């Protein structure tokens, strides 16, 4: 990996990173952000995808929005959610790739799909 933080993180950065990881430590919220890897979605689309009731999905999305992990776009009376930036998407993707290593029992599926990655 060629991106590296050279300076020691500040207290504010550590607090923000900790808050982000705590929010993503919830299975439903992680699944919602993962779904947003594939583009923006409405609450009802996300609810159907993750198998959680729309009101609960709305509450999770509100927390993610307050933490500035997702953003919204209104189209008529519908609101569409998307991931804020590529850092959020990379964070979730890397967490899921790591989980793939932990649960695969052999060659992780993402190695086959993406090509040779460092183990």
N, C-alpha and C positions, 0 to 999 in steps of 0.2 A: 504494500500500500504506500503510495507516494505522498499522501496528505498526512501531515504530522503537525500537532500542536507543539510549538517550540517552547512557549512560555507556560509557566505554571498557571493553572486555571484560577480565576479569582473566586472569592466567596460567592459572588452573585452568579457566576457561571456554574459553580458546583451546585448551588441551590436550585437553579433553573433546570439543570440536567437531572437532578434527583427528582424534582417534581414531575418532569416529563416521563422518566422511567416508572415512577409510581403510577401515573395515569395509564401508561401502557401495560402495566402489570395486571390489568383486568382482562380476562379472556374475551369478553364481548367487545370492549374498546379496541383491543388488538385486532380482532377479527374485522371490526368496522374499518379501521385504518387500512388493513390488508385489502379489503374490498375496494377501497379508494385508490389502490395502486393501479386499478384498471379504468380509472376515469371517475368523473363525478356521478353521484347517484342521489336520488330523493330518499327521504326517510322510509317510505313504503318499500322501495326497491331494496334498501339496506336491510330492513326488517325481514323481508322475505328471504334474502340471501343468508343472513346469519341465524334465522329461526328464532328471533326474539320479537316480542310485541312492539309495535310502532311507538307507543308512549315511552317504553323503556329505552328504545333506540334514541328517541329525541333527547332524553335525559343524558344519555352517554355522549351524544353529539354536542350537547350544550357544554358539558365539561371540557370536551376536546376543543371546542371553539374558544372558550374562555382561556384555555391554555395556549391558544394560537397554534394548535396542531392541525386544525381543519378550518376552511373558510366556506362561506356560503355565497350563492348566487340565486337571486329571485327571478322566476319566470312566471308571471301571472300570480296565481295563488300557491305555486309550488316553490319549494326551496331545494336547491341542489347543493350537496356538500362535496368538497374536494380536499385533498391534502394540501397543506400550505406551501410546501416546497420539497425539493428533492432530498433534503436532509432527513425529513420525517419519513419519507418513503424508504430511504436507504437504511435508516435505523430499524424500521419494522422488517424490511427484507433481510437484513443481516441477522436479526433475532430469529427469524423463521428459518434461515439457512442453518444457523447454529442448532436449532431444534431438530432440523433434518439430520444433522450429524449425530445428535444424541439418540434419535429414535430409529435411524435407518437400519442399523445392524450390519451394514456393509457400505457399499458405495451410495452416498446420498443422491437422491433423485435430481437435485439441482445441479449436480456435476454433469449428469447426462444431458440435462436440458440446456445448460449454459456453456458447457465445454469444460475443459480442465481448469479447475480453480485450486488454489493452494488449500491443502487440508488443514 
